[in-house]
Amino acid sequence: MKLKDRRFAQDCSAFAARFEAQKIAFGPVVFQCVRIAWKKGLLATLAQGPMTSGQLQDQSGLSTYALDVLLESCLSAGVVALDNDCWVLEKTGYMLVNDRLTQINFNWVQDVCWQGLFDLEACLDEQTPLGLKHLGDWSSIYEGLSDLPEPARTSWFDFDHHYSDSAFPEALPLLFAAPPRRLMDVGANTGKFARLCLEHHPDVELTLVDLPIQLDAAQRNLAEQGLLDRVTLAPRNLLDEGLRLPGGHDAIWMSQFLSCFSLAEIARILARAADALADGGRLYILDTFWDRQQFDIAAFCLINTSPYFTAMASGNSKIYRASEYGECAEKAGLKLVGVHDGLGLSHSLLRFEK
């Protein structure tokens, strides 16, 4: 991963650097114009072949003025090109039309983050997700996931599941290489991974830990699959330091969970996890770490997910480096014994032993 080592300024002229700065300044404007051109079907229409403005107007019903505003901004971003008075879709535009990851990221930024990010400076100063007021009256977004207004709810779960689900099939065999008899899923969310575990191994018993509103959803989903007989629900707000985790587990699983907390809170959670493990027990953390990515595109997306946690989620969490989790785990008496990178889109699996 080269992003952290890049010395762009050494190879960039002052004129080019100034242009890069303007791209950042006008980034929000370009985002909205490209998004609207995609949503209005202009990019999909151009995917059929080059078209004049008149042809696009006939197919879209948009005014000449609206077409000019949208397509000229797309032109400036390399999403479309203009060739002999015909608009042509460029490769970047094809990503909007065909690439699911790009579509999910666009929807998530617009529907979940956009309004709240206006308050980012105040959120950073107060370490409180003040932008969340645009979606609902909760102290953190996790309290209201099941009640998010549309389209934010769909966009949030599409984003969350697209990243985590891609890693589950590869992580599952690693977890069950030495099958745990009692497994605790901390941050169980809607119960998707719990279902995979129960279907994968007929004898494993699961304890699911999450906020009550999340466990209600997990319970409903697992009940529909007839899988509740090996499940124990343990409602917990992990920010309540007086609440202990149920003990005696062979393994504890945390997937995209710790990034919801500050480093100080992570240290306390891992200390409680260590207490909940049986002797010789294992802790598995599946998460996205921007410093363990093979490609810059993944590191870029992950780094720029952190402001969502600031403005909308918790106010004090982010996408971390893997080493930061390691330091918190070491303080809790947990030893890092294995790392598996490149799972799914951008995940790493850290394995600790008590």
N, C-alpha and C positions, 0 to 999 in steps of 0.2 A: 504494500500500500504506500504510494508515493506522496499522497496529499500532505502529510505532516512534514515532508522533507522538501517540498517544492520551494525553489528560489526564483519565482517568476520575475521579480524585479530586475534580476541580473540580465535577463534575456529580453526584456521588454523596453521599447523606446518610450519616452515620455508621452508621445502622441498616442501610442497604442494603449498605454496605461490610462490615459485620460478617457479614451473610448470605453475601456473596461469599466471605469468608474461611472460613466453615463449609463451603461447597461444596468448597473446596480440601481442607480437613481430612478430610472424609468421601469425597473423590473415589475413593480405592481401594475403599472399601466399595460405593459405587454402581456402579463399574465391574464388580465381580464379580457383583453381583445382576442387573444388566442383561444381562451376558454369559450368565449361567446361564439367565435367562428366555428369552433368544434360543436358546441351545443346546438347551434342553428343549422347544422348540417352542411356548412360550406365546405369544410375539409373533406367530408365524405363524398360530396358531389365532385370535387376536384380529383378524388381518387379514381374516378371513372375516366379521367383524361382532361387535357387542357381546355379551358373555356374562357370566353370573353366575359366582360362585366355584364353585357346585355344578356348573355345566356344564363349566367348565374342569377341575375335579377329575375328572369322568367321562372327559374326553378325554385328560388328561395322566397320570392315575394318581398324581399327587402328592398329598401330604396337605394338609389345610386349612392346617396350620401352615406348610408349605413355600410354599404359594401366597401366604399372607399376607405372609411375609417378603420374598419376591421381588417381588411386585406392589406392595407398599407402597413399597419402595425405588424401583421404576420410576415410581411415582406422584410421588414427591418430585423426580424428575429430569425430569418432563415427558414420559416415554416412553409412559405410559398415563394415562388419566383414569378417574374413577369417577363414573358418572352413573346415578342411581336404582338403586343396587345392581348395576349392570352395569359391567364393565370394558370400556374402549374404547381402542383403539390410537390414539395421537397420531402426528403427522407424524414426530417424531423416532423413534418406534418403527418406522414404515414404512421408515426408512433402514436399520435393522438387518435387516429382512426382505428388502429389495429392492436396496439400494445396495451394489455390489461393493466400492467403496473403503472404506466403513465396515466391512464384514465383514473385509476384508483387514487393516485397521488394528487391529481388535479382536483378531484371531487372532495378529497379529505381537506386539502388546503382551503378550498372555497367554502364548504359546508360546515366544517368544524372549527377552523382556525381563523379565517379571514377577519371577521369583526373583532374577535378577541385580541388579535395581535396589535390592534390600534393602542391597546393599553399595556403593551409589553414593557415600556420603560418603567411605569409605575409598579408593574408586577415584579420586575427585577429589584426595584428599590425596597418593596415591602415583602418580597418572597411569598406572595399570595396570588392565586389565580383569579385576578380581578376581571379578566376577559370572559370568564365563565358565565357572567351575568347575562351575556347575549344568548345563552342557551337555556339557562335555568337557574334556580335559586338553591344551589348546593355549595358546600364548602370545598368539595373536590368533584371532578367529573365522574369519578367511580361510583359515587353515591347515586348518580342519576342516569347511568348508562341505559337502563331498561326504559327510562322515561324521556330520553332525548327526543326533541322534536324532529320530524322529518324535514329535509333529507339528511340532517346531521347524524341521526341514529344509523341509517343504512350506510352512510359514508364512513362512520367510525368503525363499525364492525367489519365492513369490507376491507378497510385498511389493516385493522388488527389481525383479522383471520388470514388475509392474503400473505402476510409476512410469517406469522407463526405456523400456519397450516403447511407451508412449504417445507418446514424443517421437521415436522412431527414424524413422517415415515422413516427418515434417516436416524432420528434420535431414539425412537422406540427400541430398536434392537440393542442399542448401546446401554439403555437403561436396564433392559432385561437380560443382558449378557450374564449377569449373576442375579437371577430373579428374586426380587424382594417379596417377602410374604405380606408385610404390612407397609404400605406406601402412602405417604401423605402428600397431597397436591396443594401447595400453598399458593393462593391466587388462582383458584380453579376456574374463574370466569364462568362461561356457559356450560362447562363440563365436557367440552370437545375432546380434550386430551384424556380425561378420565374414561370416557367411552372407549377410546382406542386401547387404553390399558386393560380395561375389563374384557374387551373382546380378544385382546392379544394373549392374555394369560388367564386360564380358568380358575386359578386358585388365589390370585392376588386380592387383598382386601384394601380398600381405599378410604382414606380420611380426606374430606374436602374442606379446605379452609378458605373463606372469603367473607366479604360483607354479606349480611343477610339477604339483601336484594339480589345479589349475584347468585347466591346459593339457591334461592327460589327458582331462578331460571335453570340452573344446573339440575336441580331435582326434577323439574318438569321434563327436561330433555332426556334424562336418564330413565325416568319412569316410562316414557314412551317407548324406550328400547328394552324395557324389562330388565334393567341392570341394577336396580336399587338394593338388591338383597346383599351385596358385598360392599355397600357404601355407608359411611358414617359422615354426617354433616356436622361441621364444627364452626358455627358463625363466629367470626372474630373481626374486630377492627384492629389491625396490627399497629395502629398509632397509639392504642391504649397500652401503655407499658405495664399495666397491672395484669394483663391477660397472658397466660402461658399457653403454649401450644400443647396439644395432646401428646403424651410421651410414648416411648417404646416402639418407635418405628424403625424398620430396617433401612428405609430410604426416604428422603424428602425431595420433592420435585418443585422447582420454581421456574416458570416459563414466562418471559417478558413481564416479570413481576417487580423485581427490585428497582427497575428504572422509574418506578412510580414514587420513589422515596428519596430523601436526601441521604448523603453518605452517613451522617450520624444515625439516622433512622435505620439504614441498611445494617450498620454494625450491631444495633440492638436487636434487629430481627434475626440476624444470623446467630447471635448469642442464644436466643430462644430456640432457634432451630437446632443448634448443637445440643441443648438440653433435652430436646425431644427425640434425639436419635438414640437408639440402643447402642451398646458398646460395639465398635467396629462398623457402625452405620455409615451410610453414604449420603451426601448432599449433591444433587445435580442442579445446575443452573444453566438454563437455555436462554440465551439473550443475544442481542445485537450490540457489538462493540465496534466503534468506528475505527479503532486502532488495529483491528485484526481482519480488515477487509482486503481482499486481493485486488479489487478494482476501485478506482477513484469515484466512480459513479455511486457505489454503495456507501462509501465514506461520506460523500457529499450529501446524500439523502439522509443519512443517519444524523450527521452533525446538525442539519437544519430541521430535524424533528425535535431537537431539544427545546426550542422556544415554545412549542406546543405545550410541553410539560410546565413551562413557566407560566404561560398566560391562561391555559385552559384546564390543566390537569391537577397540579398540586402546588405550583408556585416555587418549589425548591428541588425538583428532580430533573433528570436529563438522561441522554444517552452517554454512558460512561465508557472509560477505558477498562479493559479486562483486569488490568493490574489493580485498579481501585477496588473491585470486588475482592480480589485476592488479599489485599491488605486488611479489609474488614473481616474476611473469613479467618485469617490468621489470628487476629485479636480474639476471635470467638473460639479458638482452639481447634480449628479445622485446617487440614493440610491439603493443598492442591496436589492431586495425584494423576490428573489427566486432562487434556484439552483436545477437543475435536473441532476444527474449523471447517468452514465451507458447507455447513448444513443448510439445505434449502436456499433461499435467496441470499441470506447474509448472516446466518446464525453461527454461534459457537456454543459448544457444550462444555462446561467446566465441571469436573468431578472432584469432590472433596471427600476426605475421610475424617472421622472423628478420632 
